Amino acid sequence: MSKVQMSKLRKLTECAILIAFTFVLHWVSQIIPGMPQGGSVTMASLVPLLVISYRHGFKWGIFSATAFGILRAMLSNNFAWVPATFWHFAGVALLDYIIAFGVIGLADIFRKPFKNNKFTGYAFSTIVVMFLRFLCHFVSGIVIWGTWAPEGTPVWLYSLTYNGAYMLPEAAIATVVILLLGKTLNFEEIK
């Protein structure tokens, strides 16, 4: 096996292990039970996906985070709540899983401008990608889940409060953990 093939195999193996670790963290570390129509606060379950992006760049990051999103969609019971039309199912799959988790893989792009201050880069990139994930859920909450809004509550406000209730703590926890890990671990790719 050539050195290039070994490098790709090593990256693929590391990404698979970190994706599995993301699943384990999600399932065993939920701080509060999941929200009624999906969403939960975990103990930094998305940090392994951030590490993939930092170590191997945004292409591997997007690939891995999207793979995680697809697998989460396949294992989710949230589709039981979706109105039974193709477009609703497709919207949930894309906005709440595939794109929402896929954007986590962009972390390396938002970290790069802060090469001289890696901790600022880690914090900024984590906050940005978590905000992008929130935007996916926010739009989904308006377009797909809006029928769940209590009577008299604007759909955008319902989506903002519902998704903000778990995404804000999730983003804060992920940011703190990535900063703590960044002090002791080298996220840079080993050549």
Secondary structure, 3 states (H helix, E strand, C coil): CCHHHHHHHHHHHHHHHHHHHHHHHHHHCECCCCCCCCCCCECCCCHHHHHHHHHHHHHHHHHHHHHHHHHHHHHCCHHHHCCCCHHHHHHHHHHHHHHHHHHHHHHHHHHHHHCCCHHHHHHHHHHHHHHHHHHHHHHHHHHCCHHHCCCCCCHHHHHHHHHHHHHHHHHHHHHHHHHHHHHHCCCCCCC
